[in-house]
Amino acid sequence: MAAQPFPSANPGHAAPAAGSTAPGPTSPAGSPSSSTRLGLLLAPQGLLSGDGQLRELIQEQRERKGAQASIWYLPPALVRHLGLGPANEEAVATADAATLTWLQLRFGGAVRPCDLRPETLAQQATALPPAAPLAAVGLRESGRN
């Protein structure tokens, strides 16, 4: 079953298909910019990136799909900078509704549609989420003499 495009944020208007471009805001120079309808998964900081699994997923998709991998991690500072949420939330943006649904089931968080410029994401959101923290593994002495 094919993933459905994300619903329109404006009731009564049809949503563009995932990956299509829609008119976006005008840039400061006066030339129009285009944004793409993406799904955004927002969650409290550390919920998505805390165990390293999101990092692995993004790496795998980028290795398999190359430049066609449309998945980006947005750390809290970027979420705030882009006006997508509060400073204490991180996010994942993707055009693939099935991936977003799986991520939400796996990690939690809230999904909503958003319009972002791929150029902005390519410039500001290409970094991977943090690596998983190292496990506290050590040797214990047995107490034998």
Backbone bond lengths (Angstrom), bond angles and torsions (degrees), N, CA, C in turn:
res aa  C-N    CA-C-N  psi(-1)  N-CA   C-N-CA  omega(-1)  CA-C   N-CA-C  phi
1 M - - - 1.446 - - 1.524 108.71 -
2 A 1.297 117.96 130.96 1.470 122.92 -177.42 1.515 109.72 -77.25
3 A 1.313 115.68 145.91 1.458 121.34 177.65 1.522 109.08 -69.92
4 Q 1.323 115.07 141.45 1.455 120.62 179.91 1.524 109.87 -84.78
5 P 1.339 117.26 148.45 1.466 119.04 175.83 1.516 109.76 -66.05
6 F 1.318 116.22 160.69 1.446 121.06 -179.36 1.518 108.77 -72.67
7 P 1.344 117.29 143.11 1.456 120.19 -177.89 1.518 111.53 -68.10
8 S 1.307 113.99 156.67 1.459 119.90 178.80 1.512 110.17 -70.89
9 A 1.319 116.21 143.00 1.456 120.94 176.29 1.522 110.66 -76.53
10 N 1.338 118.21 -16.00 1.454 122.67 -179.61 1.517 109.58 -105.87
11 P 1.341 119.09 110.31 1.446 120.38 178.19 1.519 110.46 -58.42
12 G 1.311 115.34 141.07 1.450 120.17 179.67 1.509 114.17 90.63
13 H 1.316 118.07 -10.08 1.456 122.43 178.54 1.509 108.87 -112.70
14 A 1.306 117.25 136.41 1.455 120.73 178.28 1.514 109.60 -71.71
15 A 1.311 115.48 140.87 1.468 119.83 178.78 1.511 109.28 -80.84
16 P 1.319 118.26 140.92 1.447 119.92 174.32 1.521 109.46 -67.72
17 A 1.303 116.81 151.42 1.454 120.26 178.21 1.516 109.81 -62.49
18 A 1.330 115.32 150.06 1.462 119.24 178.95 1.517 109.34 -56.93
19 G 1.312 115.17 134.16 1.459 119.90 -179.95 1.516 113.36 90.21
20 S 1.341 117.96 -10.33 1.461 118.23 178.67 1.520 108.57 -85.88
21 T 1.304 115.58 163.14 1.457 118.83 -179.90 1.510 109.44 -103.30
22 A 1.305 114.79 148.96 1.449 122.11 177.35 1.510 106.91 -130.99
23 P 1.319 117.16 154.13 1.453 117.92 178.85 1.511 110.40 -58.42
24 G 1.294 115.57 136.77 1.457 120.51 -179.53 1.505 109.58 -116.05
25 P 1.291 116.36 -168.84 1.458 119.71 -179.88 1.521 110.97 -68.18
26 T 1.290 115.17 159.61 1.458 119.96 177.86 1.516 108.72 -80.47
27 S 1.310 116.23 135.72 1.461 120.40 179.70 1.521 109.44 -73.12
28 P 1.349 117.33 164.69 1.467 119.85 -179.20 1.520 112.79 -56.91
29 A 1.329 118.92 -29.96 1.457 121.31 -179.07 1.524 111.69 -77.64
30 G 1.360 116.61 -6.47 1.455 119.20 178.16 1.511 113.45 96.18
31 S 1.332 118.82 -7.47 1.457 119.56 178.41 1.518 109.25 -88.08
32 P 1.330 117.47 141.13 1.456 119.42 -178.52 1.526 110.65 -69.20
33 S 1.310 115.22 145.96 1.457 120.66 174.48 1.516 107.60 -113.38
34 S 1.309 117.06 158.32 1.453 119.03 179.48 1.507 109.34 -113.58
35 S 1.306 114.93 141.98 1.455 120.51 176.99 1.515 107.73 -119.08
36 T 1.301 114.97 161.69 1.451 121.74 -178.19 1.516 108.30 -118.59
37 R 1.311 116.52 139.70 1.465 121.03 176.99 1.522 108.00 -73.71
38 L 1.314 115.37 117.65 1.458 122.14 179.18 1.513 109.02 -125.29
39 G 1.310 115.62 163.15 1.445 120.95 169.57 1.514 107.77 -96.87
40 L 1.303 116.16 142.91 1.458 121.96 -178.63 1.524 108.12 -124.67
41 L 1.328 115.89 126.94 1.462 121.80 174.05 1.517 107.37 -105.69
42 L 1.314 116.50 114.51 1.466 123.00 179.71 1.522 109.42 -105.97
43 A 1.321 116.32 137.72 1.458 120.87 179.71 1.523 109.16 -152.57
44 P 1.333 116.98 158.30 1.461 119.36 176.24 1.531 110.60 -57.50
45 Q 1.317 115.61 146.50 1.463 121.65 -178.05 1.528 110.73 -51.62
46 G 1.335 115.89 131.80 1.453 122.53 178.76 1.515 114.61 93.79
47 L 1.331 118.08 -20.95 1.464 120.36 -179.32 1.525 111.00 -66.91
48 L 1.327 117.89 -41.47 1.467 122.05 -179.49 1.525 111.63 -83.54
49 S 1.307 116.81 -39.97 1.461 120.43 -169.97 1.516 114.97 -103.50
50 G 1.305 118.29 -2.04 1.450 121.41 -170.31 1.517 116.90 -65.04
51 D 1.337 118.62 -30.59 1.466 118.83 -174.59 1.527 114.54 -110.61
52 G 1.305 118.25 4.67 1.461 121.16 176.01 1.519 115.46 85.89
53 Q 1.334 119.02 -8.29 1.459 120.33 -177.93 1.525 112.67 -70.07
54 L 1.323 117.82 -35.84 1.462 120.30 176.99 1.524 109.91 -64.04
55 R 1.319 116.76 -41.13 1.468 121.42 177.56 1.527 110.05 -57.64
56 E 1.329 116.83 -46.67 1.466 121.22 179.71 1.522 111.56 -62.08
57 L 1.333 117.31 -42.26 1.460 121.08 179.72 1.526 111.30 -61.73
58 I 1.324 116.89 -46.02 1.461 120.61 -179.09 1.526 110.16 -65.45
59 Q 1.338 117.38 -42.56 1.469 120.48 177.56 1.523 110.98 -59.75
60 E 1.326 117.58 -45.35 1.464 121.48 -179.83 1.523 111.26 -61.62
61 Q 1.341 116.92 -44.76 1.464 119.51 -179.97 1.524 111.38 -64.54
62 R 1.321 117.43 -40.09 1.465 120.37 179.52 1.528 111.15 -68.29
63 E 1.328 117.83 -37.05 1.469 120.51 177.28 1.523 110.97 -67.36
64 R 1.327 116.81 -40.76 1.462 121.42 -177.19 1.526 112.61 -76.72
65 K 1.331 117.49 -42.44 1.465 121.16 -173.19 1.523 114.19 -102.55
66 G 1.326 117.52 -12.34 1.457 120.55 -179.61 1.519 111.35 62.44
67 A 1.325 115.89 -132.44 1.462 121.69 -177.61 1.534 112.20 -67.29
68 Q 1.329 117.47 -16.08 1.469 121.38 -179.80 1.527 112.72 -81.34
69 A 1.312 118.03 -7.64 1.467 121.38 179.31 1.525 108.71 -70.75
70 S 1.292 116.14 109.63 1.467 120.00 -177.79 1.523 109.85 -104.49
71 I 1.331 115.19 67.99 1.457 121.17 176.49 1.521 107.75 -140.27
72 W 1.333 115.45 132.20 1.451 120.98 -175.66 1.524 109.89 -135.99
73 Y 1.329 115.71 141.39 1.463 122.22 173.82 1.520 107.80 -97.77
74 L 1.322 116.18 130.94 1.463 121.76 178.49 1.524 108.71 -115.78
75 P 1.325 116.90 108.09 1.464 119.67 177.61 1.532 109.98 -66.85
76 P 1.329 117.13 164.94 1.474 120.18 -176.45 1.526 114.93 -51.98
77 A 1.315 118.49 -40.78 1.471 120.13 -179.44 1.525 111.08 -62.56
78 L 1.328 118.21 -37.97 1.464 121.36 179.61 1.526 111.10 -74.36
79 V 1.328 117.31 -37.02 1.472 120.57 175.61 1.526 109.17 -57.26
80 R 1.324 115.83 -46.20 1.472 120.31 179.58 1.527 110.95 -66.53
81 H 1.353 116.91 -45.39 1.466 121.71 -178.61 1.532 112.09 -58.77
82 L 1.322 117.04 -39.45 1.468 121.35 -179.34 1.528 112.67 -84.20
83 G 1.319 117.38 -1.31 1.463 121.27 178.68 1.514 113.53 70.89
84 L 1.325 117.08 31.34 1.460 121.01 -176.62 1.522 113.52 -96.59
85 G 1.320 117.08 -14.43 1.452 120.39 -178.36 1.515 110.62 177.36
86 P 1.327 116.05 -177.23 1.466 120.01 -179.59 1.524 112.18 -73.91
87 A 1.298 115.73 167.28 1.466 122.35 -174.60 1.515 113.40 -65.57
88 N 1.315 118.42 -18.60 1.458 119.75 -176.61 1.531 112.96 -98.76
89 E 1.330 117.68 18.27 1.463 121.20 178.55 1.518 110.52 -119.50
90 E 1.327 115.31 144.87 1.458 123.01 173.01 1.520 107.25 -110.92
91 A 1.333 116.76 167.47 1.458 118.82 -175.57 1.526 111.31 -150.01
92 V 1.320 114.01 161.64 1.453 123.05 169.98 1.516 105.90 -125.77
93 A 1.318 116.52 131.50 1.464 122.11 176.09 1.521 107.69 -114.84
94 T 1.324 116.53 136.31 1.456 121.57 178.23 1.515 110.12 -157.29
95 A 1.318 115.87 154.33 1.459 121.55 175.74 1.527 110.65 -89.63
96 D 1.323 117.99 -7.93 1.461 122.59 -176.56 1.525 110.32 -95.04
97 A 1.328 116.45 105.18 1.459 121.69 -177.56 1.527 111.93 -62.63
98 A 1.326 118.26 -34.91 1.463 120.83 -179.78 1.531 110.79 -65.84
99 T 1.328 117.77 -41.99 1.464 121.34 177.33 1.516 110.21 -63.32
100 L 1.318 116.91 -42.87 1.457 120.93 -179.13 1.530 110.87 -64.08
101 T 1.318 117.44 -41.03 1.460 121.31 177.85 1.524 110.67 -62.85
102 W 1.334 116.44 -43.81 1.463 120.12 178.89 1.524 110.20 -62.22
103 L 1.333 117.20 -44.13 1.462 120.98 179.71 1.531 111.28 -61.57
104 Q 1.321 116.41 -40.81 1.458 119.25 179.61 1.528 110.58 -66.29
105 L 1.327 117.22 -41.87 1.461 119.77 177.67 1.525 111.14 -64.16
106 R 1.311 117.55 -37.57 1.462 122.63 -177.56 1.528 112.71 -74.36
107 F 1.345 116.42 -43.92 1.460 120.15 -171.67 1.530 114.23 -109.24
108 G 1.308 118.13 -27.02 1.461 121.15 -172.14 1.516 109.01 96.25
109 G 1.306 115.69 -166.21 1.455 120.00 -178.52 1.517 111.45 101.09
110 A 1.305 116.30 -179.33 1.460 123.11 -177.69 1.526 109.82 -118.35
111 V 1.327 115.48 133.19 1.464 121.92 178.94 1.515 109.14 -100.68
112 R 1.320 114.87 137.93 1.466 120.03 173.47 1.520 108.90 -152.12
113 P 1.324 117.00 154.71 1.464 119.14 176.61 1.520 110.30 -77.23
114 C 1.312 115.83 153.99 1.458 120.65 174.83 1.529 108.22 -152.13
115 D 1.293 115.64 159.02 1.457 122.07 175.91 1.524 107.45 -112.40
116 L 1.315 116.25 116.26 1.465 122.03 179.29 1.514 109.18 -131.01
117 R 1.315 116.03 151.93 1.458 121.44 177.18 1.529 108.50 -83.69
118 P 1.335 118.43 124.76 1.467 120.43 177.55 1.524 112.64 -56.26
119 E 1.338 117.32 -32.79 1.457 120.84 179.17 1.529 110.67 -63.20
120 T 1.327 116.03 -39.32 1.462 120.60 178.02 1.516 110.26 -64.03
121 L 1.329 116.33 -45.35 1.462 119.90 179.66 1.526 110.91 -65.53
122 A 1.332 117.01 -39.36 1.466 120.33 179.45 1.532 111.11 -64.12
123 Q 1.327 117.33 -30.81 1.456 121.18 179.70 1.527 112.97 -85.04
124 Q 1.344 116.71 -36.24 1.454 119.43 -169.19 1.526 115.40 -113.24
125 A 1.327 118.21 -13.76 1.467 119.47 -172.60 1.530 112.96 -127.44
126 T 1.318 117.44 33.77 1.467 118.94 179.15 1.522 113.11 -90.66
127 A 1.316 117.87 -13.20 1.462 120.43 179.43 1.526 109.89 -67.39
128 L 1.301 115.17 146.44 1.458 120.71 177.36 1.524 109.57 -79.99
129 P 1.334 116.82 156.54 1.465 119.13 172.96 1.530 109.77 -60.93
130 P 1.313 117.11 163.78 1.465 119.26 179.75 1.528 111.62 -59.18
131 A 1.320 115.80 152.03 1.465 120.74 175.59 1.523 108.93 -71.05
132 A 1.309 115.00 157.34 1.461 120.07 178.29 1.523 109.81 -63.85
133 P 1.318 116.39 143.09 1.466 118.08 177.05 1.527 109.92 -65.93
134 L 1.314 115.77 149.55 1.456 119.72 178.18 1.520 109.91 -69.75
135 A 1.329 115.21 139.71 1.456 120.20 178.01 1.525 109.69 -70.86
136 A 1.303 116.22 145.57 1.464 121.73 178.29 1.525 108.35 -80.42
137 V 1.309 114.83 89.94 1.460 120.58 -179.01 1.515 107.91 -114.91
138 G 1.302 115.99 133.43 1.454 120.09 179.49 1.511 110.57 -154.44
139 L 1.287 115.71 171.50 1.452 121.10 177.99 1.511 108.94 -100.28
140 R 1.317 115.24 139.18 1.447 120.55 175.92 1.509 109.18 -105.72
141 E 1.284 114.79 141.17 1.462 117.51 175.68 1.514 108.40 -79.69
142 S 1.309 116.34 142.25 1.453 120.87 -173.75 1.514 113.33 -78.54
143 G 1.297 119.14 -16.07 1.447 121.70 -179.46 1.520 113.57 85.36
144 R 1.333 115.85 1.48 1.467 119.42 177.31 1.507 109.92 -81.33
145 N 1.321 116.04 150.30 1.468 121.49 177.63 1.478 111.23 -99.39
